[in-house]
Amino acid sequence: MARQFWPGEDPIGKRVRLYYDKDPQHWLSTIGVAGDVRYHGREFEPVAQVFVPCQQNPYGSHPYAQSPYVSLVVRTAADPTNLIRAVQTKIWAGDKDQPISRIQTMEQALSQSVANRRVYVLLLSVFAAMALLMAASGLYGLVSYGVARRTQEIGIRVALGATVAQVLALVIRQSMVLTSIGIAIGIAGSLAVTKVISGLLYGITATDVSTFTATAVLFAAVALVATFIPARRAATIDPTVAFRSE
């Protein structure tokens, strides 16, 4: 509120009128500035707020005043659930008719505030895992099939004097070049569409480097395994058998 209404000024002493009350006697004077508070959840930005002490609220008797609900927060080093009865007893000692509702720990309050978002993230994670598994399976099948199709070529190279290490290095290098191109295209496409899910993320950005790096390393490892296994099998069989392979 201080940044919105008095940017660059000292807010102390500024006066505020609430509820369209034109009586200057009911205007409030700013005596301090509190930190930003996210009343409606962690995903919502803080908004302008006025904190009015209950005993000094000049609008308490107005018919259009807000309901006088008060949130009491108790900090403890022990298990908070063990202090519920003690807190209730302390409140009722001051007002035996005071109703008390919605008793919960801070962990429960935070959990409820992100419950819907947690469901969305869980579903998104499941679909992402399925997509990752399908992509890895498809990549493995495609690369291994491509290498297996080169069995005759590998047999000819071995017959002409190429060593197993030389054949593996050649096939792996060529396969990883194609894989790297595919990974680069995939990352570029992901960066273009990550804005769609940016609103569902908390604690990381939609272009999180570690996530993209881990995904790229995973696909590179899958391609490496898919290349190495059939290439080594083809390079170690008898060249005459490789010549007859289709």
C-alpha positions in Angstrom: 0.0 0.0 0.0 2.9 2.4 0.8 4.4 1.7 -2.6 1.1 2.1 -4.4 -0.2 5.3 -2.8 2.9 7.1 -1.5 5.8 6.0 -3.7 9.1 7.5 -2.7 7.4 9.2 0.4 7.4 8.5 4.1 4.0 6.9 4.8 4.1 7.6 8.5 1.5 10.2 9.4 -0.5 9.8 6.2 -4.2 9.6 6.7 -6.6 7.0 5.3 -10.4 7.1 4.9 -12.3 3.8 4.9 -15.8 2.8 4.0 -16.5 6.1 2.2 -16.8 7.8 5.6 -16.4 11.5 5.1 -16.2 12.3 8.9 -12.6 13.5 9.5 -12.8 12.2 13.0 -12.9 8.7 11.6 -9.9 9.0 9.4 -7.0 6.8 10.3 -3.3 7.8 10.7 -0.5 5.6 9.5 1.8 4.7 12.4 3.8 1.9 10.8 4.3 -0.3 7.7 4.1 -4.1 7.9 5.7 -6.5 5.5 3.9 -7.9 2.4 1.3 -10.6 3.3 -0.2 -13.1 0.9 -3.7 -13.4 2.3 -5.2 -15.5 -0.5 -2.5 -18.0 -1.1 1.2 -18.2 -2.1 0.4 -17.9 -5.8 -1.4 -14.5 -5.4 0.6 -11.3 -5.2 0.2 -9.2 -2.0 -2.4 -6.4 -2.3 -2.9 -3.1 -0.4 -4.1 -3.7 3.1 -4.9 -1.6 6.2 -4.4 -3.1 9.7 -6.7 -1.5 12.3 -6.4 -2.4 16.0 -9.6 -4.0 17.2 -10.0 -1.7 20.2 -9.3 1.4 18.1 -11.4 0.6 15.1 -13.7 3.6 14.6 -15.9 1.6 12.3 -16.8 -1.3 14.6 -20.3 0.0 15.2 -21.1 0.7 11.6 -23.6 -1.6 9.9 -21.3 -2.0 6.9 -18.2 -2.7 8.8 -16.4 -5.9 8.2 -17.1 -8.9 10.4 -14.7 -8.8 13.4 -12.9 -12.0 12.8 -9.5 -12.3 14.5 -6.8 -14.8 13.6 -4.6 -15.8 16.5 -1.2 -17.3 15.7 0.7 -19.1 18.5 4.4 -20.0 18.0 5.7 -23.0 19.9 8.7 -25.2 19.9 6.7 -28.3 20.9 3.9 -30.1 19.0 1.3 -27.4 18.4 -1.6 -29.9 18.6 -0.8 -30.5 22.3 -1.4 -26.8 23.1 -4.9 -26.5 21.6 -6.6 -26.9 24.9 -4.3 -24.5 26.7 -4.9 -21.8 24.1 -8.7 -22.3 24.2 -8.6 -22.0 28.0 -6.6 -18.8 27.8 -9.0 -17.2 25.4 -12.1 -18.2 27.4 -10.5 -16.8 30.5 -10.8 -13.4 28.9 -14.3 -14.0 27.3 -16.1 -17.2 28.2 -18.6 -16.7 25.3 -15.9 -16.2 22.7 -16.5 -18.8 19.8 -13.3 -20.4 18.5 -13.2 -22.1 15.1 -10.9 -23.4 12.4 -8.1 -24.5 14.7 -5.2 -25.8 12.6 -1.5 -25.9 12.4 0.5 -23.7 10.1 1.4 -26.8 8.0 -2.3 -27.6 7.6 -3.1 -24.0 6.6 -0.3 -23.9 4.0 -1.3 -27.4 2.7 -4.9 -26.3 2.2 -3.8 -23.1 0.4 -2.0 -25.1 -2.3 -4.3 -28.2 -2.4 -5.7 -27.5 -5.8 -2.4 -26.6 -7.2 -0.9 -29.8 -5.8 -3.5 -31.9 -7.7 -2.6 -30.1 -11.0 1.1 -30.6 -10.4 0.6 -34.3 -9.6 -1.4 -34.9 -12.8 1.1 -32.9 -14.8 4.0 -34.9 -13.2 2.2 -38.2 -14.1 1.7 -37.1 -17.7 5.2 -35.8 -17.9 6.6 -39.1 -16.6 4.5 -41.0 -19.2 5.7 -38.8 -22.0 9.3 -39.1 -20.9 9.0 -42.9 -20.8 7.4 -43.0 -24.2 10.0 -40.7 -25.7 12.9 -42.7 -24.2 11.4 -46.0 -25.4 10.9 -44.6 -28.9 14.4 -43.2 -29.0 15.9 -46.5 -27.9 13.9 -48.5 -30.5 14.7 -46.1 -33.3 18.4 -45.8 -32.6 18.9 -49.5 -32.0 17.0 -50.4 -35.2 19.1 -48.0 -37.2 22.3 -49.5 -35.9 21.1 -53.0 -36.4 20.4 -52.2 -40.1 24.1 -51.4 -40.5 25.2 -55.0 -39.5 26.5 -55.7 -43.0 28.4 -52.4 -43.1 30.0 -53.2 -39.8 30.9 -56.7 -40.9 32.6 -55.3 -44.0 34.6 -52.8 -41.9 35.7 -55.6 -39.6 36.7 -57.8 -42.5 38.8 -55.0 -43.9 40.7 -54.7 -40.6 38.8 -52.3 -38.5 38.9 -53.1 -34.8 35.9 -53.4 -32.5 36.9 -50.2 -30.7 37.2 -48.3 -34.1 33.8 -49.6 -35.2 32.1 -48.7 -31.9 33.6 -45.2 -31.9 32.5 -44.5 -35.5 28.9 -45.8 -34.9 28.5 -44.1 -31.5 29.8 -40.8 -32.8 27.5 -40.7 -35.8 24.5 -41.8 -33.7 25.2 -39.2 -30.9 25.5 -36.4 -33.5 21.9 -37.2 -34.7 20.8 -37.5 -31.1 22.3 -34.2 -30.2 20.5 -32.5 -33.0 17.2 -34.0 -31.9 17.9 -32.9 -28.3 18.6 -29.4 -29.4 15.4 -29.2 -31.4 13.5 -30.6 -28.5 14.9 -28.1 -26.0 14.1 -25.2 -28.4 10.5 -26.4 -28.8 10.2 -26.8 -25.0 11.4 -23.3 -24.4 8.8 -22.0 -26.8 5.9 -23.6 -24.9 7.0 -23.5 -21.2 5.1 -20.3 -20.7 1.9 -22.4 -20.7 2.9 -24.1 -17.5 4.7 -21.3 -15.8 1.6 -20.5 -13.7 1.7 -24.0 -12.1 5.3 -23.8 -11.0 6.5 -22.8 -7.5 10.1 -22.5 -6.5 11.5 -23.0 -10.0 11.2 -21.2 -13.3 9.7 -22.6 -16.4 13.2 -22.6 -17.9 14.8 -24.4 -15.0 18.4 -25.3 -16.2 18.7 -28.4 -14.0 15.5 -29.9 -15.5 16.5 -29.3 -19.1 20.0 -30.6 -18.3 18.7 -33.8 -16.7 16.3 -34.5 -19.5 19.1 -34.0 -22.1 21.5 -36.2 -20.2 18.8 -38.9 -19.9 18.0 -39.0 -23.7 21.8 -38.9 -24.5 22.3 -41.9 -22.1 19.4 -43.8 -23.7 20.8 -43.2 -27.2 24.2 -44.2 -26.1 23.0 -47.5 -24.7 20.8 -48.1 -27.8 23.8 -47.6 -30.0 26.4 -49.5 -28.0 24.5 -52.8 -27.6 23.7 -53.6 -31.2 26.9 -52.1 -32.5 29.1 -54.2 -30.2 27.0 -57.3 -31.1 27.5 -56.6 -34.8 31.2 -55.9 -34.5 31.9 -59.1 -32.6 30.1 -61.6 -34.8 31.8 -63.4 -37.7 32.1 -61.2 -40.8 30.6 -63.9 -43.0 27.6 -64.1 -40.8 27.3 -60.3 -41.0 27.4 -60.4 -44.8 24.3 -62.6 -44.8 22.4 -60.4 -42.3 19.5 -58.4 -43.6 
